[in-house]
Amino acid sequence: MLYLIKSFTRNKPILKIGYTDNMENRMNQYFYANPGLELISIREGDELLEDMIQIYNHTEQICFDEN
């Protein structure tokens, strides 16, 4: 399962794409460390798809700023 979450820092929001095989456990870990976290989306996928998205994001220099 792939997920997209938004975390908040002092300066701007940060988006994170990740993979987990236990969504409930992973979200509990994130919410414990960052209660203001927002789950944006989940979808079926595996670690390979996560890696492909991460590589595309870095090579294309996609900006997720909300400005």
ChimeraX commands (.cxc) that place a marker at each C-alpha (Angstrom):
marker #1 position 0.00,0.00,0.00 radius 0.5
marker #1 position 1.31,3.45,-0.94 radius 0.5
marker #1 position 0.43,6.59,0.99 radius 0.5
marker #1 position 0.80,10.33,0.63 radius 0.5
marker #1 position 0.90,12.36,3.83 radius 0.5
marker #1 position 1.33,16.02,4.61 radius 0.5
marker #1 position 3.40,17.01,7.61 radius 0.5
marker #1 position 3.77,20.54,8.87 radius 0.5
marker #1 position 6.99,22.32,9.75 radius 0.5
marker #1 position 7.48,25.86,10.96 radius 0.5
marker #1 position 8.14,27.14,7.45 radius 0.5
marker #1 position 6.03,25.03,5.09 radius 0.5
marker #1 position 4.16,21.77,4.65 radius 0.5
marker #1 position 6.10,18.70,3.55 radius 0.5
marker #1 position 4.64,15.87,1.48 radius 0.5
marker #1 position 5.88,12.31,1.93 radius 0.5
marker #1 position 5.28,9.32,-0.29 radius 0.5
marker #1 position 5.82,5.95,1.32 radius 0.5
marker #1 position 5.09,2.25,1.25 radius 0.5
marker #1 position 3.86,-0.04,4.01 radius 0.5
marker #1 position 2.35,-3.48,4.33 radius 0.5
marker #1 position 0.54,-2.41,7.54 radius 0.5
marker #1 position -1.17,0.95,7.00 radius 0.5
marker #1 position -2.76,1.16,10.45 radius 0.5
marker #1 position 0.55,0.55,12.23 radius 0.5
marker #1 position 2.44,2.99,9.98 radius 0.5
marker #1 position -0.10,5.78,10.47 radius 0.5
marker #1 position -0.06,5.23,14.25 radius 0.5
marker #1 position 3.73,5.67,14.17 radius 0.5
marker #1 position 3.44,8.92,12.19 radius 0.5
marker #1 position 0.56,10.35,14.26 radius 0.5
marker #1 position 2.42,9.63,17.48 radius 0.5
marker #1 position 5.41,11.67,16.30 radius 0.5
marker #1 position 3.39,14.33,14.47 radius 0.5
marker #1 position -0.24,14.72,15.64 radius 0.5
marker #1 position -0.89,17.41,13.01 radius 0.5
marker #1 position -0.24,14.98,10.18 radius 0.5
marker #1 position -2.75,14.75,7.35 radius 0.5
marker #1 position -3.28,11.58,5.31 radius 0.5
marker #1 position -3.87,12.79,1.75 radius 0.5
marker #1 position -4.24,9.56,-0.22 radius 0.5
marker #1 position -3.65,5.81,-0.23 radius 0.5
marker #1 position -3.52,3.38,-3.15 radius 0.5
marker #1 position -2.43,-0.11,-3.97 radius 0.5
marker #1 position 1.23,-0.41,-4.81 radius 0.5
marker #1 position 4.52,-2.00,-3.82 radius 0.5
marker #1 position 8.04,-0.88,-2.96 radius 0.5
marker #1 position 9.03,-0.86,-6.63 radius 0.5
marker #1 position 6.27,1.62,-7.49 radius 0.5
marker #1 position 7.25,3.77,-4.50 radius 0.5
marker #1 position 10.86,3.79,-5.73 radius 0.5
marker #1 position 9.74,4.73,-9.24 radius 0.5
marker #1 position 7.67,7.64,-7.90 radius 0.5
marker #1 position 10.57,8.81,-5.70 radius 0.5
marker #1 position 13.02,8.66,-8.64 radius 0.5
marker #1 position 10.60,10.52,-10.92 radius 0.5
marker #1 position 10.04,13.15,-8.24 radius 0.5
marker #1 position 13.79,13.75,-7.84 radius 0.5
marker #1 position 14.73,13.70,-11.52 radius 0.5
marker #1 position 11.86,15.93,-12.61 radius 0.5
marker #1 position 12.31,18.18,-9.57 radius 0.5
marker #1 position 8.62,18.25,-8.86 radius 0.5
marker #1 position 7.73,20.93,-6.36 radius 0.5
marker #1 position 4.87,20.24,-3.97 radius 0.5
marker #1 position 4.79,23.68,-2.39 radius 0.5
marker #1 position 1.29,25.04,-2.03 radius 0.5
marker #1 position 2.19,28.62,-3.02 radius 0.5
marker link #1:1,2 radius 0.2
marker link #1:2,3 radius 0.2
marker link #1:3,4 radius 0.2
marker link #1:4,5 radius 0.2
marker link #1:5,6 radius 0.2
marker link #1:6,7 radius 0.2
marker link #1:7,8 radius 0.2
marker link #1:8,9 radius 0.2
marker link #1:9,10 radius 0.2
marker link #1:10,11 radius 0.2
marker link #1:11,12 radius 0.2
marker link #1:12,13 radius 0.2
marker link #1:13,14 radius 0.2
marker link #1:14,15 radius 0.2
marker link #1:15,16 radius 0.2
marker link #1:16,17 radius 0.2
marker link #1:17,18 radius 0.2
marker link #1:18,19 radius 0.2
marker link #1:19,20 radius 0.2
marker link #1:20,21 radius 0.2
marker link #1:21,22 radius 0.2
marker link #1:22,23 radius 0.2
marker link #1:23,24 radius 0.2
marker link #1:24,25 radius 0.2
marker link #1:25,26 radius 0.2
marker link #1:26,27 radius 0.2
marker link #1:27,28 radius 0.2
marker link #1:28,29 radius 0.2
marker link #1:29,30 radius 0.2
marker link #1:30,31 radius 0.2
marker link #1:31,32 radius 0.2
marker link #1:32,33 radius 0.2
marker link #1:33,34 radius 0.2
marker link #1:34,35 radius 0.2
marker link #1:35,36 radius 0.2
marker link #1:36,37 radius 0.2
marker link #1:37,38 radius 0.2
marker link #1:38,39 radius 0.2
marker link #1:39,40 radius 0.2
marker link #1:40,41 radius 0.2
marker link #1:41,42 radius 0.2
marker link #1:42,43 radius 0.2
marker link #1:43,44 radius 0.2
marker link #1:44,45 radius 0.2
marker link #1:45,46 radius 0.2
marker link #1:46,47 radius 0.2
marker link #1:47,48 radius 0.2
marker link #1:48,49 radius 0.2
marker link #1:49,50 radius 0.2
marker link #1:50,51 radius 0.2
marker link #1:51,52 radius 0.2
marker link #1:52,53 radius 0.2
marker link #1:53,54 radius 0.2
marker link #1:54,55 radius 0.2
marker link #1:55,56 radius 0.2
marker link #1:56,57 radius 0.2
marker link #1:57,58 radius 0.2
marker link #1:58,59 radius 0.2
marker link #1:59,60 radius 0.2
marker link #1:60,61 radius 0.2
marker link #1:61,62 radius 0.2
marker link #1:62,63 radius 0.2
marker link #1:63,64 radius 0.2
marker link #1:64,65 radius 0.2
marker link #1:65,66 radius 0.2
marker link #1:66,67 radius 0.2
view
